[in-house]
Amino acid sequence: MDPRSVVHCDPEILFGTPVFVGTRVPSQILFEFLAAGDSLETFLDAFPSVKREQAIAAIELAARALAEGAPRVGER
């Protein structure tokens, strides 16, 4: 999925907070649900305007960003 169809920032929507495209749902809420031990299903039930594909893509994008930013063995 194209990252531009997952999350975007628009100063006209929640003062530029990153939200899922086509919604007013901040992407951070997905990670808060998961960190609290809630399932992806629970999040999707609470925010039906977010598509499953968007939520999964957001998780994958975050994982990729963390992996790319992680120090390599021997690096500081």
Order of alpha helices (4+ residues) and beta strands (2+ residues): beta-beta-alpha-alpha-alpha
